[in-house]
Amino acid sequence: MMHRNNSGDDCEIVSPDRVRVTIQGILRAAQAQGWTDESLASASGVKASTIKGYRVEGKEPSLSKALSLAVVIGSSAINPLLALIGYAARPLEEADEACPMQMTAAAMAHLSTIASAAADGRIDHTEAPKVREAADQLIATILPVSSHGDAA
């Protein structure tokens, strides 16, 4: 069996160059949107001279400083940083979007319970509680996308 050395010293997953280029791009775009080094410094707590070093000289920020700047600038900064590792973000207080595949899978599970109980052509008194629960869960699952979902 071949030994593979996967230590961080051999190959970084995210290179410093990629981080520097990404931060430079984020800060240049923020500047084009009206942010100054001073206004970013005031909002983020990162010194203006440090921000200029990232933007102009391509210096590599610490994670805490990169995140402090990104959270102030917003998703246009956060998502490019997270994209370096294959992720994207949204604020926690932002409502979840309906995910059609998850909704369909959940609905099918509830329908399966109902279908199993009704397979013999009737739902008897022992099956009724499970069927009622499945029906309630099915309604709750699809309500957000129904015409009544706005009222809920």
PyMOL commands that set and color helices and strands:
alter all, ss='L'
color gray80, all
select helices_A, chain A and resi 16-32+37-44+48-55+63-73+75-83+100-118+128-145
alter helices_A, ss='H'
color red, helices_A
deselect
rebuild
show_as cartoon
